[in-house]
Amino acid sequence: MKDRLREAIFNLIGPSIRGKHAVDLFAGTGALGLEAISRGADLATLIEQHHPTANVIRQSIASLGVQQAEVIAANVFIWWKMQSVGMAPVLSADKPWAVFCSPPYDFYVGRADEMLELIAGLIQSAPVESVFVVEADPRLDFQTLPDPQAWDVRSYLPAVVGIYRKE
């Protein structure tokens, strides 16, 4: 994710990040989760499948002295299935979440059903006042997501970003 896109996202969600449990799916460098902490999220869970990359995120967290971030080296889809059946007690049920979903864009095509199931499951499970940020490219039809009229969709070509607030 480019810096200008990350800045735009945090400008859109604004102070609502404060006090939330940030969940950075497909974390990559961990920039979204760490930015969320720097802007007032209480804690962050960063999920990255690639173990060497997850270790780099851990090193970044340590060098920044961030105490409230956890890195999980796991496949996001498997992690979510384990989370949804209570086998991975990571996400708080009483603290609103700020979920950042920024996978490889091809996942919205090649793994479309899994992506939709992941996003829908997270929205359904999330506490009230949670916020969701989904980054995709124009191939994702935001009308296929839960409560399609509630998404604030913005274009930052080549990216498209949708923000959903669970009321």
Rosetta blueprint (number, residue, H / E / L):
1 M L
2 K L
3 D H
4 R H
5 L H
6 R H
7 E H
8 A H
9 I H
10 F H
11 N H
12 L H
13 I H
14 G H
15 P H
16 S H
17 I H
18 R L
19 G L
20 K L
21 H E
22 A E
23 V E
24 D E
25 L E
26 F L
27 A L
28 G L
29 T L
30 G L
31 A H
32 L H
33 G H
34 L H
35 E H
36 A H
37 I H
38 S H
39 R L
40 G L
41 A L
42 D L
43 L E
44 A E
45 T E
46 L E
47 I E
48 E L
49 Q L
50 H L
51 H H
52 P H
53 T H
54 A H
55 N H
56 V H
57 I H
58 R H
59 Q H
60 S H
61 I H
62 A H
63 S H
64 L H
65 G L
66 V L
67 Q L
68 Q L
69 A E
70 E E
71 V E
72 I E
73 A L
74 A L
75 N L
76 V H
77 F H
78 I H
79 W H
80 W H
81 K H
82 M H
83 Q H
84 S H
85 V L
86 G L
87 M L
88 A L
89 P L
90 V L
91 L L
92 S L
93 A L
94 D L
95 K L
96 P L
97 W E
98 A E
99 V E
100 F E
101 C E
102 S L
103 P L
104 P L
105 Y L
106 D L
107 F H
108 Y H
109 V H
110 G H
111 R L
112 A H
113 D H
114 E H
115 M H
116 L H
117 E H
118 L H
119 I H
120 A H
121 G H
122 L H
123 I H
124 Q H
125 S H
126 A L
127 P L
128 V L
129 E L
130 S L
131 V E
132 F E
133 V E
134 V E
135 E E
136 A E
137 D L
138 P L
139 R L
140 L L
141 D L
142 F H
143 Q H
144 T H
145 L L
146 P L
147 D L
148 P H
149 Q H
150 A H
151 W L
152 D E
153 V E
154 R E
155 S E
156 Y E
157 L L
158 P L
159 A E
160 V E
161 V E
162 G E
163 I E
164 Y E
165 R E
166 K L
167 E L
